[in-house]
């Protein structure tokens, strides 16, 4: 070929259809619910079947079809722990935990940034919610906050317990017809409160001229036009623009938490003696640079190989892999044409 006459022979037609990188593997019980067990390197997804050919004596092939329609999923799995082994090899092996002595935590400072979740520093070895949670405004508290009124509690997927400021419920907003009577009652002279708190709830009040009537208060009774609190108020006529909300944690603050947690002494995985496999569901997700997904769902799969651990040499920087393989089989409970797997692509959407 003469110098300078080179011509590009091929071109990428659709760059968004080029898939690179590992996939996230999620496994769950047949019927629904996934657990993220980590990434697969060198993941493969292979569909296969056996051909069925119906021949006539002298008129050639009458019909062609397939049987033994399956999909095989395989790869190198690195995030190996007892909990994940029990998920992946459910029905073959069993994961368990050995609890240690419970530990009590006192006055752990937790910064709440509006409604963002903030994790406690310690977690239950079982991954459940920690016990005996008490949240207050200070190490020597003036207010002990109320769960599901002032704050909410969530157990995260990583097993840590987290709290967040509860979203306030407006009981009355921008009202000029609320007075303070009998040094303990917020009284509406017209209409009714939009929402009523429960006895024991905290409310937060703003707008009164008298400072004692504003701030966090504890409800002792609630009626359509009257909320009574345990705090001592100053009688004040209506006329100011008043706001009353349920929940007394305001904005970004540091709270102090007491709780108990039970760590683990060890985790165990046992296998041997079981003779039937447990059906699982699988989800494999590949992300592109824009976090768009290519998702492959397998509706009914079974583990195909046992644990295979090869420890690398000390000077090998690669982690220990565990080859893992599943066989997906037809799920007759699903509609024909959707009994094996489906693929959803949000990457190639332009």
Helices and strands as residue ranges (DSSP letters): G 15-17, E 23-29, E 35-55, E 61-77, H 82-88, E 93-112, E 118-119, E 131-136, E 151-155, E 161-165, E 169-175, E 178-181, E 185-188, E 202-206, G 211-213, E 215-222, E 226-229, E 242-246, E 253-271, E 280-287, E 293-303, E 322-328, E 341-345
